[in-house]
Amino acid sequence: MRKRKMGLSEEKIIFLDCYKKRSKKWRVYKYTLYAVLAAAVITLLGLGVYVIDGNVPSVLYARAGEDISFSLGVPAKAEVVGVSVQGESNIPEGSVTIDLSDEVTMTTEGMDSYSLRVKLFGLFPLKQMDIRVVEERELIPVGIPVGIYMKTEGILVVGVGEFRDANGLECSPSKYILKSGDYILKVNGESVNEKSDFVDIVTGCCGEELILNIERNGELINLSVQPEQDESGTYKLGIWIRDNTQGVGTMTYIDSEGNFGALGHGINDVDTSTLMYIDDGTLYETEIVSIKKGEAGSPGEMTGMITYSDNHILGDITENSEKGIFGKCNEKALEQLAVREALPIAFKQEIEEGAAQILCTIDGYTDYYDVEITALHLDHDNVNRGIVLKVTDKELISLTGGIVQGMSGSPIIQNGRIIGAVTHVLVQDPEKGYGIFIEEMLSGE
């Protein structure tokens, strides 16, 4: 059998076909690699900008008549774009550029505020930073547990469920109408604040349609819902509701006029996790009866016994915000809680990483315990976590394991100044936790 010789032209064709296929594969691989590298670069740049943005505070406070010094250490420059002057100022509007990579000192005499436009590398707009000048303020650190009772503004819808109607069939009149977290403010035009009153209205409606005025995510809307009878003949809407909440926390401070701040974070509903809107609230004396030590994966807790009687009232709660609860103490509370010397406050740019103390009440005694400030987030998205701290006091660790529930609001002291309040514990490491800057807390009053 004779072998057929392959011509040269055929060999070239096969070689070119192979070359084209390999070239095509290589181009696909190359472009894919370029795309991955480009995505990685964009991600890194975005992360870098995010980190830099977080290191540039949106607001800095300064004392009237004092210079403000801060060191951000970011590759950015700021231009003065707005000045509010009470007297003479040595910072002409629009004529000053500040290098934020170095330490900055600015004169605030005669000025109540000014705005800076921050640009990354002096070129790319990043954010606006405001300098607000305030009067010096002193607060009395407290660190004592208090009992909290708050009435909601309206009736809080905790959840929507089902029940069996008069025919034994499952029904849910409020399904797709009401939602968890809704606040029912009025029924048929009449205001409601008591859970019992709302239940009486529904059970006595004889099956007629009800018009509910509710607040949902800050928006007021009207909804209509038709109650139905359950197996016993009682009219229901198929919702779980709440009109109050109770708990124990730590008072952070009292000022000379009896205004107080506590917790350092807001009180959220345990079921809906939404910040509770309050109609009114009361502060009571409380006694810590037990302490569960914190362990990795299991946060500790201080259990308090609240005495709900008029002669144990400490004051009124007027505000529940994401930065704490606030209100006014009575004369008894001032005598009982304001037992320490008032201290000046420190603004965030004045706080240092390193040694500090927290004031809290353990085993019936109020005392200072050593902590270490390990990090500062000047413009954290979560205002309650601007300070990162670690408990270093061996006595406190032996008693509680570190930070436990109920210690929220314990004032943090550094260099003789109040710098903030404890807010959270790290569940996996109870010796570590977070705090809120005192200036943030005061802005929530």
N, C-alpha and C positions, 0 to 999 in steps of 0.2 A: 504494500500500500504506500503510495507516494504522499508525502506531506506537502501541504500547500503553503507556499511562502507568503508571509504578510508583507504587503507593500509598505514602503516608507511613509507614504501619505496617510495610510491607515493608522500606523503607529503614532504619528503626530496628532491625528484626530483623537485617539484614545487618551494620549497624554494631555492634550488640551482640555478634554472633557473632565478628566480627574483634577486638573489644575483649577478649572472653573469651580468645581464642586467644593474643593478645599478652600478656595478663595472666598466663596460665598459663606461657608461655615465660619471662616475666620472673621469676616466682616460682621456677621451676626454676633459672634462672640465679642468682638471688639466694641461694637455699639452697645451691647448689653453691659459690658464692663464700664464703658463711659457713663451709661445711665445710672448704674449703681454708684459709681464714684461721685457723680453729680448730686445724686440724692443724699449721699453721705455728707458731702460738703454743705449742702443746703440745710440738712438736719443739724450739723454741728454749728453752722452759723446761726441758725434759729435758736439753738440751745444757748449759744453764747450771748445772743441779744437778750434772751429771757433772763439769764443769770445777771447780766449787767443791769437790766431793767429792775430786777428785784433788789439790787444794791443801791438803787437811786430812790430815796423816799419821795413820795408824792407831797408830803408835808413835813416840815421841820418847824419846831417851836423855839423861840428865843425869849429871853427876859428883857423887858423894857429897860433901856439904858445900859445894856451889856452887849459885848461883842459875842457873836456866835461863831464857833469854830467847829469844823467837821472835816473828816477825811474819808472819802468814799473809795478812792483808789480805782476809779473806772476810766477807761479811755474815752472820755466825753468832755464837752465844753458846754457852758451854760451862758445864755445871754439874758440880761435883765430886760424884761418886756413890760412889766407893770409895777408901779409903785404907788402905795397909798401912804401919804405923808401927813403926820400931825404937826410937824415942825420942819426944821431944816434937815436935809439929807445930803450926805456926801456921795450918793450913788445915783447919778443922772440916769434917767430912763433911757434904755436903748443904747447906752454908750459903754457898757462894761461887759467884757467876756471873761468868764471864770473857768480856769482849768481844773476839772474835777478829779484829775489823776493825782493832784497834790493836795496838801492840807490847805483848807480855805478858812479865812477869817474875814467876817463881814461886820461892819458897824451898824447897829440897829437903833441908835439914838434918834428919837423923834419920829420913828417910823412904826406903823402898826402892821404892815404886811407888804410883801412884794413877790412878784412871780418871776420864775426863771424858765426859759425855754431850753431844754437839754437836747443836745445833738451828739450822736455817736460819732467819734473821731472829729467832732466839730462840723460834720457834713450832713449826717442823716438824722432827721427829727426822731426823737425817742419818746419824750414825755414832757409834761410841765411839772415843775416843782415849786411849791409855795413856801415862803418863809413867813410865819405868823408870829408877831411879837405880842406877848402876854405879860400881865403883871406876875410878880413872884407869888407863889402860892404855897402855903404850908398845910399839911394834913396830919392828923393824929392816927398813927398805925394802930389797928385793933387786933386782928388775928384771933377773934373769939367766934365760936360757932353760934349760929342763929337759926331759929326755925322760920320757915317761909310758908305763908299761905297766900295764894293768889286766886282771885275770881276772874274768869275769862270775860272778855268783852263779847257778849252773845253766847251762843251754845256751840261748842266745838264738835264737829262730826268726826268721830274716831274711826268709824268704818261703816260699810254698807253690807247687809247680809240678807238672808232669806228666812221665812217662817211659813208654817202651814196655814192655809186659809180655811174658811168655814167648810169647804168641800174636801179638806185633807190634802190639797195640792200645794206644792211649794210656790211661793210668790215672793217678789221683791219690788215693792212699789217705787223705791228710790233708786233702783239700779239704772245706770246710765243718766241719772239726773243729778244726784248729789255725789260728792267725792270725799274721801278721807282728807281732812285738813280744811274743809269748808267751815266758815263761821256763820251760823244762822243768827241774824240780827233782829229780824222782824218776822212775824207771822200775820198775814192779812193786815199789814200796816201797823201792828202793835209790837212794840219792843219787847224782847224776851232776854232775860239774863239768868233765870233760874231753870235748872233742869226739870224740876218738878212742875213748874208752870208750863213748860213746853209739852211735857207728857200729858198734862190735863187738857191742853188745847187739842192735841191729836186725838186722845180717847173720846173727847166730847164733841168731835166735829160732825158726827152722824154720817160720815162717809163723804162729806162735801170736799171739793178740791181746795187745797191750801196754797196760798201764794207766799213763798218764802223769799225774803230779801237776804242774800248771803254775800259774804266777802270771800273772794277766791283769788289768791295770789295778788292781793292789793286792789282788786277790781270788784266793784259792787254790781251785782246782777240780780234779777228777779227770776224765780223758777216756780213752776206749778207742779204739784205732786198730789196724787189721789191716794189717800189712806185706804187700806183694806182690812177686813176683819180677820182675826186669827181663829183658831178652832174654838176658843172660848167666847168669841163674839166681840173681842176688844179690838178697836181700830189701832193700827200700827203703820209706821212708815218703813220699818225694817232697817233701822240705823242704830248704831251705838253712839252715845253722846256723852260729853263731859262738860262741867261748868266750873271746875276748880282744880287746883293742884297743890301739893304740899311737898316739902323737902327740907333738907338741912344743908347749909353752906357756911362759909366763913366770911365775916365782915372784913373788908379791906381797910377802910378808913372812915373817919368822921372829920368834918371841918369845924371851924369855930362856931358856925351857925346851926350845927346839928344835921347837916346834909351828909348822907352816907352813900358809900358804894360797896358792893359785895359781889362775890363769885368770879367776876372777870369774864364771864360768858353768860349768855342768855339761858333762860329755862325753856326747853323744848318739850313738847308733849311726848310722852314715852312711847306712844303707839304710832303717831304720825310723823314724829321727828321735826315738826314745824315749830317755829318760834311762837310762843303763846302770846296772844294779844290780851292784855289785862284791862279790866274795868277798875279794879282796886285790889289792894293787897295789904297784908299785915305782917309785921316782923314780931316774932315771939322769942322769949327766952327758951333755951334748949339745953339739955344736959346730955353729954356723950356717955352712953351706957356700955358700949362695947366697941372694940376695934378688931377688924379682920385684917391681918397682915397681907400685903400684896406679894404675889409670887409671879414668876414668868408665866404669862398666858392667863393669869387670873388676878385682876385688879383688886386691891384691898378696899375696905370701906369702913367709915366711922358711922355707927348707928346712934342716932340721937333721939331723945324723948322730948317731944314738944308739949308744952303746957298751954293748951288753948283756953285761956281765961283772961279777962280784962286786966287784972293786976299783974299779968306777965307779958303784956304788950310792950314792945320796945320802940315801935314807930310804924309809919305807913310806907308802903311800897307804891311809888307813883310811876315807875318806868321799868319795863323788862325789854332790854335790847340785846343785840348780839355781843355787846361789850360789858354786860353785867346788869345787875338790878340796882335801882337807885331809889332814894326817897328821903324822908325826914324822920329823925329820931325824936322821941319825947325827952323830957327832962330827966326821967329815971334812967333812960339809956345813956344819956350824956354822963351822968354820975357813975354809972356802972361800967361803961365801955371806954370812955375817954380818959383813961388813967395814965397814959404815957405822954411824954413831951411831943409836941408837934414837930414834924420834920419837913424840910423843904423837899421838893420833888426834883428828880433828874430827868432831863429829856433824853431821847434815845441816842442822840449823838454824843452824850456825855457818859454813857454806860460803857464799861470795860469788860472784856472777857476775863474771868478769874473769880476770886473769892467774893461771896455775898452771903446774906442770911435771909431766912424766911421766918416770919413770926406766926406761930400757930399754937393751938391748944391741944395738948395730949395728956390724957389721964388727969384732967381737971386743972392742969397748970399751963399757963400761957408763957412761952419762952421763945428765944431766938435759937435757930438751928442752922448749922453751916451748910451751904450749898456752893456749887461752882457754876458760873455762867460759862457755857461751852460754845455758844454761838449766838449771833444777833442777826435777825432778818429785818432790815430797816423798812422794807416795803412788802412784807409777806402778803400773799393773797388772803390768807387766813389771819385776821388781826389778833386772834387769840393765841397765836403761836409765834410771836415775834421774838420771844426770848426762849432759848434752849438752856436747860439747867440740869444739874446732876446733884443729888443729895450726897454729901460727904460726911455728914454728922453720924457717928457710930451709934449714938444713943437713939436718934430718930429712926435709923435703919433697924435697930433691935426692937423698937416699939411698933413700927408700922410697916417695915420693909421698904420704906421710901415714901413716895407720894400715894395717897389713897383718896378715894371718893369722900367728899366732905371737907377736904382741905382746899378746895377751889376757892380762891379769894384771899388766901394767905398772902399778906404783903411781902414783897421782896425788897430788901434794904441793901444798899451798897454805898460805902463811904459816907455814911450818915444821911443818905437821901433815900426816899421811896422811889424805886425805879419801875415797879410793876406789881403784878399779882399772879400767883400760881393758877393755872387753868386746866391743864390736862396731865395725865400720866401716860407713859409709854407702856402699853399692855405687856409687851414682851420683856420689859426691863423697868420694874417699878421704881428703881432709883433715879430714873430719868423722866423728865417731863417738860412742859412748856409753860410759858407765861405771857401775859399781855403787858405792853408798855403802859405805864401809868397815864401818859398823855392821851393814849387811845381810850383808856377807860374814862378819863375825865371828859372827853369829847362826847361820850355817850350819855352823859347826865341829862 
